[in-house]
Amino acid sequence: MNIRRFNTEDAKTVSDLIRKTIKISNVKDYPADIIDILDKTETPEHVIERAGWTHFYVVEDEKQIIGCGAIGPFWGKEDESSLFTIFVDPEYQGKGIGRSIIETLETDEFFLRAKRIEIPASITGVPFYRKFGYDYKDGITEPDAEHIIRLEKFRG
């Protein structure tokens, strides 16, 4: 397994990975209309746009992209950051790939300079992120209008 920074040439493969994962892993927590919206949103162009203002990483297994994750500034702030676009191919889930992505993101400069890190989490991802010390922002445990649950972690 190898974790490296995203290259523009990865965009279609990453988009396909995200779409596949949403359709398989998130379907139990979201209705079909939301899955359809997400499927249409997570285009290669959207991935490239996100990678333009974040540090975007991909995980490879024998040159095949099996996971991704990004970290960037929270609304341009220097002392707050957000984790984004963390996905692991369903065939590789439960094998430590997600943990490796989180560990990589938590050593990135955007994490190290932040006092607070937020995750706009899917319902599906909440239990995973809570294992790493992320908790409900403002105690809100229900999805918001964007169908996400906001989690956060504070650093010393």
ZINORGI-V111403 format. One record per pair of residues at least 4 apart in sequence whose ideal C-beta (glycine too) atoms are under 7 Angstrom apart, sorted by the first residue. I is the first residue (numbers start at 1). J is the second residue. Records with the same first field share a line. If there is no record, write none. Layout:
I->J, J
This chain:
1->59, 61, 100
2->60
3->57, 59, 100, 104
4->57, 58, 60
5->55, 56, 57
6->10, 14, 51, 56, 57, 58
8->48
10->14, 58, 65
11->15, 44, 47, 48
12->16, 44
13->17, 65
14->18, 47, 58, 65, 68
15->19, 42, 43, 44, 47
16->20
17->21, 65, 68, 87, 89
18->22, 42, 85, 87
19->23, 39, 42
20->24, 89
21->25, 87, 88, 89, 90
22->26, 35, 38, 39
23->27, 35, 39
24->90
25->90, 124
26->30, 35, 122, 124
27->35
29->122, 123, 124
30->34, 35, 147
32->36
33->37
34->38, 147
35->39
36->40
37->41
38->42
41->46
42->46
44->48
45->49
46->50
47->51
48->52
50->54, 56, 70, 84, 85
51->56, 70
53->72
54->70, 71, 72, 84
55->70, 71, 72, 108, 110
56->68, 70
57->68, 69, 70, 101, 104
58->65, 67, 68
59->65, 66, 67, 68, 97, 100, 101
60->64, 65, 66
61->66
66->88, 89, 92, 97
67->87, 88, 89, 92, 97, 101
68->85, 87
69->83, 85, 86, 101, 105
70->84, 85
71->81, 83, 105, 108, 110, 111
72->81, 82, 84, 110
73->77, 81, 110
74->80, 81, 82, 118
78->113
79->113, 114, 115
80->114, 115, 116, 118
81->110, 111, 114, 117
82->117, 118, 119, 120
83->105, 117, 119
86->98, 101, 125
88->92, 93, 97, 98
92->97
96->100
97->101
98->102, 128
99->103
100->104
101->105
102->106, 132
103->107
104->108
105->111
106->111
107->111
109->113
110->114
111->117
114->155
115->154, 155
116->152, 154
117->152, 153
118->137, 150, 151, 152
119->129, 134, 151
120->148, 150
121->125, 126, 129, 148, 149, 151
122->148
123->143, 149
125->129
126->130, 149, 151
129->134, 151
130->134, 135
133->153
134->151, 152, 153
135->151, 152
136->140, 141, 149, 151
137->150, 151, 152
140->150
141->149
143->147, 148, 149
144->148, 150
